[in-house]
Amino acid sequence: MLDFGSPQLTLAFAMTVVLFLVKVFAAGDCLVRRPGDFVLAESLSKGAWLLILGLAVAAHLVWWYPMSLLNLVGTVAALVYLAQLRGSRY
């Protein structure tokens, strides 16, 4: 069992895992989505989103701390992707 010693460390670890899963989910959704869906949603192309989300997942793996600048940018990118493509009704 992991013993983090303080509630702050436990919260930081939980936040790291949740944000990583959000990025992986967005990248996986992008991978299986049809290219025409991106045109209908008037969004970036599938290739552009795959590049952005792939870099976000890779950055999160390298810099595991959830509040680093690259992780925050990657999280915002994943949330924008999810809002545009999963939230749109085209």
N, C-alpha and C positions, 0 to 999 in steps of 0.2 A: 504494500500500500504506500502511496506517495504521502509524505509528510512535509508539507510546505512550511509549517511553523507559524504562519500568520494568515489571517483572512485576506490580506492584500495580495499575497503570493497566490493563494488559491483563486482569487478573482481574476488576477492577471492571466493565470494559466487557462482558466475557463474561457476568458475572453479571446485568448489566442486561438484556442481550439475552435470556437464558434466562428470567428472571423475567417479562419482557414477553411472551414467547411463551407461557408458562404461562397468563397472564391472558387473552390473546387466544384461546387454545385453550378455556379454560373458558367464556368469553363466547360463542364460536361453538357450543360444545356445548349451552349453555343455549338459544341461539337456535333450534336445530333440534329440541330435545327436545319431546315432547308434554306438554301441561299435566297429563295424568293421571299421568305418571311422578313428578311432584313430590308428588302426593297419596299415591301408593303408597310413596314413600320417606319419607313423613312429614316433609317438609322445608318450607322456605318456598315461597311460590308462585313460579311462573315469572316473573311481573312483578317481584317483589321481587328475585329473583336477577339478572334482567337489569339492574335499576337498580344494584344493588351492583357487579356485574362491569363494567358500562359505566363507572361512576364510577372503578373501579380502573384500567381501561385509560386513561381520560382523565387521571387523576392521574399515571400513569406517563409519559404523553406530555408533560405539563407539567413534572413534576419527574423528570428522567431518572435522577438518582442513586438507585441501588437501595436504599440504606440510609436513605432519608428515611422519616419516620413514615408518611405516606400510602401510600408504596409497600410498606412492610412490612405495613400493615393490609390493603391490597389483595391482596397475595400470600397472606396467611393466609386471606382470604375466598375466593380462587380455589381454594386447596388444600382448604378445608372443603367447597366446592361439589363439587369433583372426588371427594372421599372419600364424600360423601353420595350423590351421584347416579350417578357412574360406578362406585363401589365397592359399591353396594348390590345385593343380589340379591332384588328384590321379585317 
